[in-house]
């Protein structure tokens, strides 16, 4: 009796044998289903000392050429091509390094990486290494926006608490955001870093005019959010999502409460909150909710600050709700 095993290519993706006639620019062409096989076996080095070092020992390894002494990180060569293929040896390098370029930031990732976004991705030359390692980058100061990490910024390697032996087991944060002890500690883990108290941007005191602007914007936001709450498409956008958001703007504070399909604006600060949103001009948020520009853009452009990087997801959902309401009006 044979056991039905799963195949690399599922059967539903394999076309039937056959041909058909297709008309292209008025001419008939015979189109035939055919195949080109490129099966291959691969190893991405999962069980190599480099990945096991990250996972089990919280160490960063490179390889040093026994002749020229060049240290390559990661250790991707067993023999040095510059030295007539002299053997290389495994060496540990330091966990502090410098950005060798300004990293681009990914805000809208593919589904595979969405749980990690927004993140920077850039190349770091660690002390003791001659080549750069590509790593993900984060900040502890709230949302990652351009300007926080640049070419030349000193960064520290941080290890995830749960490591599986992949490149995403580690990431970097600027050393300027860490204590001396944290910078010096080898194998610093994410749970040893304070992610919960980023420095909020300060808001100037409100003038009478600011208060009037705030009150007007607040009333409009309240009515838009009430509309969102009765819109089926918008409600779907926040299905299963629960967040209490404290919003601070010049002129006043209020709360946006998201609760599994329900959304409401409360005119006083909540007793506790999941994250803080600070936006100097309340009209910035109002415009986003009214679908006159994306709130995510305001975050990226530094006009609206959020206290937790990962809450970019919630901002994205608010944008979707604004779009859902706008689409419903078109139909
Ligand atoms: Zn060499």
Boltz pocket constraint, residues with backbone or C-beta under 6 A from the ligand:
constraints:
  - pocket:
      binder: B
      contacts: [[A, 65], [A, 66], [A, 67], [A, 68], [A, 69], [A, 70], [A, 80], [A, 81], [A, 82], [A, 83], [A, 86]]
      max_distance: 6.0
